[in-house]
């Protein structure tokens, strides 16, 4: 675990020398509750704080509020339908999302896939549409499963394509998680975002993520 934390601390340093680079913090609270045996309601609040953009600073950037309903179709698959509203400095963005999730297990490894489509409707600019694919790999640091008061590691890789400006973005995110109780867990780590892949690949974003998952 010490080696994992050491890597998380070193990664931000190499990006400050890149063009169009910033670094920030993404704290998030995720609340979920089961409204039926196969239906789950998930609500979240996420804040974006910019810590570095050409110079060191601490600036509030935006707020995301989401509400998603998840329908479980069988043991390993589910469909999500939801709505996200984003409040930033310039405008309000309304987003509708549709997602398909598939989870597989290989011994102690949990591999999750998510394919999603989004429709964005900003209040002051033109609409745009995106497709996303994300794969995450999770492994407990002790034993075959994550028990209460135990740590786990998770590695995520996501690709986001904007159909409107034909831009492809890649996201890579290593996390360290801790199971606080049967009802909640905490994850923290880094999320790197590289965009403008189709043209110059010259936009780099690095976020420190902290997420608290709570099951009601």
C-alpha positions in Angstrom: 0.0 0.0 0.0 2.9 2.4 0.7 4.2 2.0 -2.9 0.7 2.7 -4.2 0.5 6.0 -2.2 4.0 7.0 -3.3 3.0 6.7 -7.0 -0.2 8.8 -6.4 1.9 11.6 -4.9 4.5 11.6 -7.7 2.2 11.6 -10.7 1.1 15.3 -10.5 4.7 16.6 -10.8 5.2 15.5 -14.4 2.1 17.2 -15.8 2.9 20.7 -14.6 5.5 21.0 -17.4 3.0 20.1 -20.1 1.0 22.6 -22.2 -2.5 23.6 -21.1 -2.3 21.7 -17.8 -4.3 22.0 -14.6 -4.7 20.2 -11.3 -7.6 20.1 -8.9 -9.7 18.3 -6.4 -13.0 16.5 -7.0 -14.8 15.7 -3.6 -18.0 13.6 -4.1 -20.7 12.1 -1.9 -22.7 9.2 -3.4 -26.0 8.2 -1.7 -27.8 5.0 -2.9 -31.0 3.3 -1.7 -32.9 0.3 -2.9 -36.5 1.2 -3.8 -37.3 -2.4 -5.0 -35.6 -5.7 -5.2 -34.1 -5.0 -8.6 -34.2 -1.2 -8.6 -31.7 1.2 -7.0 -31.8 5.0 -6.7 -28.4 6.7 -6.7 -27.9 10.4 -6.0 -24.7 12.3 -5.8 -23.1 15.7 -5.3 -19.7 16.5 -6.7 -17.6 19.7 -6.5 -14.7 20.7 -8.7 -12.0 22.9 -7.1 -9.1 24.0 -9.3 -5.7 24.1 -7.4 -3.4 24.8 -10.3 -4.0 26.5 -13.7 -0.9 28.3 -15.0 -0.3 29.2 -11.3 -1.2 27.8 -7.9 -4.6 28.8 -6.7 -7.8 27.6 -5.1 -10.8 28.4 -7.2 -14.3 26.9 -7.1 -15.1 25.7 -10.6 -18.4 23.9 -10.7 -21.0 21.7 -8.9 -22.7 18.6 -10.3 -25.9 17.2 -8.8 -27.1 13.8 -10.2 -30.0 11.4 -9.8 -29.8 8.0 -11.5 -32.1 5.0 -11.4 -30.5 1.6 -11.9 -32.4 -1.5 -13.1 -30.8 -4.8 -12.4 -31.6 -7.3 -15.2 -29.7 -10.3 -13.9 -26.8 -11.1 -11.5 -24.1 -9.3 -13.5 -25.9 -6.7 -15.7 -27.9 -3.5 -15.1 -29.2 -0.5 -17.0 -29.1 3.1 -15.7 -31.2 6.1 -16.7 -30.5 9.5 -15.1 -30.2 13.2 -15.0 -27.3 15.5 -14.1 -27.4 19.2 -13.7 -24.1 21.2 -13.7 -23.7 24.7 -12.2 -20.5 26.4 -13.3 -19.4 30.0 -13.6 -20.8 30.7 -17.0 -24.0 28.6 -17.4 -26.1 25.7 -16.3 -25.8 22.4 -18.2 -28.6 19.8 -18.2 -27.4 16.2 -19.0 -29.4 13.0 -19.6 -27.5 9.7 -19.3 -28.2 6.1 -20.3 -25.7 3.4 -19.2 -25.3 -0.4 -19.5 -23.2 -2.1 -16.9 -21.6 -5.6 -16.8 -19.6 -7.0 -13.9 -17.5 -10.2 -14.0 -15.3 -11.9 -11.4 -12.1 -13.8 -11.8 -11.1 -15.2 -8.4 -10.6 -12.1 -6.2 -10.6 -9.7 -9.1 -13.8 -7.8 -10.0 -13.9 -6.4 -13.6 -16.7 -3.9 -14.4 -17.6 -2.5 -17.8 -19.8 0.5 -18.4 -21.1 1.8 -21.8 -22.9 5.1 -21.7 -24.5 7.7 -23.9 -25.1 11.4 -22.9 -27.1 14.3 -24.2 -25.8 17.8 -22.9 -28.0 20.9 -23.1 -26.2 24.0 -21.9 -28.2 27.1 -21.2 -26.0 29.5 -23.2 -24.3 27.4 -25.8 -25.1 24.7 -28.3 -26.0 21.1 -27.4 -23.5 18.3 -27.7 -23.6 14.5 -27.4 -21.1 12.0 -26.0 -20.4 8.3 -25.8 -18.3 6.7 -23.0 -16.8 3.4 -22.3 -15.2 2.6 -18.9 -13.5 -0.5 -17.5 -12.5 -0.9 -13.9 -10.5 -3.6 -12.1 -10.8 -4.0 -8.3 -8.8 -6.2 -6.0 -8.9 -6.6 -2.2 -5.5 -6.2 -0.5 -6.4 -9.0 2.0 -8.2 -12.2 1.2 -10.7 -13.0 -1.6 -13.2 -10.2 -0.9 -13.3 -6.8 0.7 -14.5 -7.1 4.3 -15.2 -4.3 6.7 -12.1 -2.3 7.9 -10.1 -3.6 4.9 -8.4 -1.8 1.9 -8.7 -2.5 -1.8 -7.2 -1.1 -5.0 -9.1 -0.1 -8.1 -7.8 0.9 -11.5 -10.1 2.6 -14.0 -9.7 3.4 -17.7 -12.3 5.4 -19.6 -12.7 6.8 -23.2 -15.1 9.7 -23.9 -16.0 10.7 -27.4 -17.7 14.0 -28.2 -19.7 13.6 -31.5 -20.1 17.4 -31.9 -16.5 18.5 -32.0 -15.1 15.0 -32.8 -12.9 15.0 -29.8 -11.7 11.9 -27.9 -10.6 12.0 -24.3 -8.9 9.3 -22.3 -9.1 9.0 -18.5 -6.9 6.8 -16.3 -7.6 6.6 -12.5 -5.8 4.6 -9.8 -7.7 4.5 -6.5 -7.2 3.2 -3.0 -10.5 2.2 -1.2 -11.4 1.4 2.4 -14.5 -0.4 3.5 -15.7 1.7 6.5 -18.8 -0.5 7.3 -21.4 -2.7 5.7 -23.1 0.5 4.5 -20.3 2.8 3.3 -16.8 3.0 1.8 -14.3 5.7 1.0 -12.1 5.9 -2.1 -9.3 8.3 -2.9 -6.8 8.6 -5.8 -5.9 10.4 -9.0 -7.8 10.8 -12.3 -5.8 11.9 -15.3 -7.7 13.3 -18.3 -6.0 13.8 -21.7 -8.1 15.4 -24.4 -7.8 16.6 -28.0 -6.4 13.2 -28.8 -7.7 13.4 -32.4 -5.7 16.5 -33.1 -2.7 17.5 -30.9 -3.2 15.7 -27.5 -2.2 18.9 -25.8 -4.8 19.3 -22.9 -4.0 17.6 -19.6 -6.1 17.5 -16.5 -5.2 15.8 -13.2 -7.7 15.5 -10.4 -7.4 14.4 -6.9 -10.6 12.4 -6.2 -12.2 11.6 -2.9 -15.5 9.8 -3.0 -17.7 8.6 -0.1 -20.2 5.9 -1.0 -23.1 5.6 1.4 -25.9 2.9 1.2 -29.1 3.9 3.0 
